[in-house]
Amino acid sequence: MERQKRFAVIGSDARQLAAGRALARAGYAVEGPEEIALADYILLPLPLDAARTPLAELLRAARPGALALGGMLSEEAKAIAAEAGVELVDYFAREELAIRNAIPTAEGCIGVLLAQRKRTLWGSAVLLLGFGPVGQAVGTRLAALGAHVTVAARRPAQRAQAESLGMQGAELARLARLAPAFDTVVNTIPAQVLTAPVLARLRPGSLIVDLASRPGGTDFDAAARCGHKAIHALSLPAACAPETAGEIVARTVCEMLREREGAR
């Protein structure tokens, strides 16, 4: 009879605990960091911040041949793993995780918009920057709620896709010219696109919800000077739907392990 594989789950936030429960339902023996020396696999947090997670100490205690899986790996984390002789892979780099994670991100974004706005989304003009997985999830849901969504994206294919889904497509290079028509902006682009000149052309007192990873795509100081409310809404899946977010991580990790086993 094949031995039950063991996971050591590191971290105690709600998403990580939910991931551990999902891994147990998938048939793994799930323990905490105290059992890391016996674990076949180590589930590390998302994002993996070596400054907050005692990574070197943990990985030095791992059994030889253990596989560590973390999210948004820094170069520091990779160096620590290499020094400890532990293979470290990034589950956040998986496309299916990005697509599924976009769902709770979009729901969380809509929650922020509803809490901050004084008008319905129905009938409102919303400018959406970027149309990757998160942009697509946000845009389709806003449109379903009756918002008039304009998608500004660099790639013609993304603009065409937005149009095929009933939204307006616009060139990102025209952002400054588009800005005066909007008082609500959602950004998903991880590069500074909402610059001071663009922000100055938005309607007074605009609301900006920036979903891009740090440092975001907004000049937040310039937004404040212009009198806009800019919210950097990070880690919405963990904040708004930790149970679902944990299950998404566990599902991705299980798929990665199945692929590894199939390759042997």
PyMOL commands that set and color helices and strands:
alter all, ss='L'
color gray80, all
select helices_A, chain A and resi 14-25+33-38+55-60+75-84+91-93+95-116+133-144+156-164+172-181+196-201+220-225+236-240+242-263
alter helices_A, ss='H'
color red, helices_A
select strands_A, chain A and resi 6-9+29-31+41-43+67-70+87-90+125-129+148-153+168-171+184-187+207-210+229-232
alter strands_A, ss='S'
color yellow, strands_A
deselect
rebuild
show_as cartoon
